[in-house]
Amino acid sequence: LLDENIFIEKLESILEEKNEILIKIYNHQPLELKTIVKEFANYRDLVQKCMMDTSLLISNAIKENKKILFEGAQGTLLDIDHGTYPFVTSSNTTAGSAAIGSGIGPLDIKNIIGVTKAYISRVGTGPFITEQNNEIGDYLIDKGTEYGTVTGRKRRCGWLDLVSLSYSVRVNSLTELFITKLDVLSGLDELKLNVAYKVNGSNITDFPIQHRILYDGEAVYKKFEGWSDDISTITQYDELPKQAKEYIAFIEDFIKVPITFISVGPERNQNIILKRLEEISYD
């Protein structure tokens, strides 16, 4: 687009083919080269001032010790290589793709923050070993407002799966974990965390490369006492109910990664900061 000669050369090549289709198949008037070139010259002038080598921009910011945040999209198990194929998206969603997409080296990324709900949800089909097709699942859906933003379709919900969470820790090299929606669990008499998959009488504690196991296996649960307190206004960890702290502590101990942040509601001020990032040593 920035080099008009190259733009015209490429346009001439493709326009001949597309005009044949427009004329002979769609009975449409052919497109004019000069008209398109004139139109896109306006686009070039509009966007040229907004364009730069973003890899170089980020690299220079790193040299200046500026803080940079890369935000991933979707979850680990939707990664095209490391997810539950074929129930995945079309790209890599794990942390390593941040370096590839931005054009910086992987050693420039210092902290890798994982985010998980206090339970688990999934959109659409695919394996879900801890799914609750019962009143528990309905409770999580309704209280957690687990409905598709566009479609309004219910999300599938179930207990948090620590086997898949540990897998996410491993393939992303997580240095810390944020837990969201802890408040949704308030009001349940009993909570469960999945700690293994039982297959043919044996427990599997590593996420399987054969995804059929997620259909044939059975979740092995660690049970916890629930709490009834409304925790949505709590901002200090010590103020959480004892049962909630036991639940969080077990997760942290199991995955061997510090939990640094807990949300207890949808608003920006409904959160508990356990450890500031600068207080954590990664040596």
Secondary structure as UniProt FT lines:
FT   HELIX           4..24
FT   TURN            25..26
FT   HELIX           33..47
FT   HELIX           48..50
FT   HELIX           54..63
FT   TURN            64..65
FT   HELIX           76..78
FT   TURN            80..82
FT   TURN            85..86
FT   HELIX           96..102
FT   HELIX           106..108
FT   STRAND          113..117
FT   STRAND          120..122
FT   TURN            129..130
FT   HELIX           135..143
FT   TURN            144..145
FT   TURN            149..151
FT   STRAND          156..158
FT   STRAND          160..161
FT   HELIX           162..172
FT   STRAND          176..180
FT   HELIX           182..185
FT   TURN            186..187
FT   STRAND          190..199
FT   TURN            200..201
FT   STRAND          202..204
FT   TURN            211..212
FT   HELIX           213..216
FT   STRAND          218..225
FT   TURN            232..233
FT   HELIX           237..239
FT   HELIX           242..255
FT   STRAND          259..263
FT   TURN            268..269
FT   STRAND          271..273
FT   HELIX           277..279
//
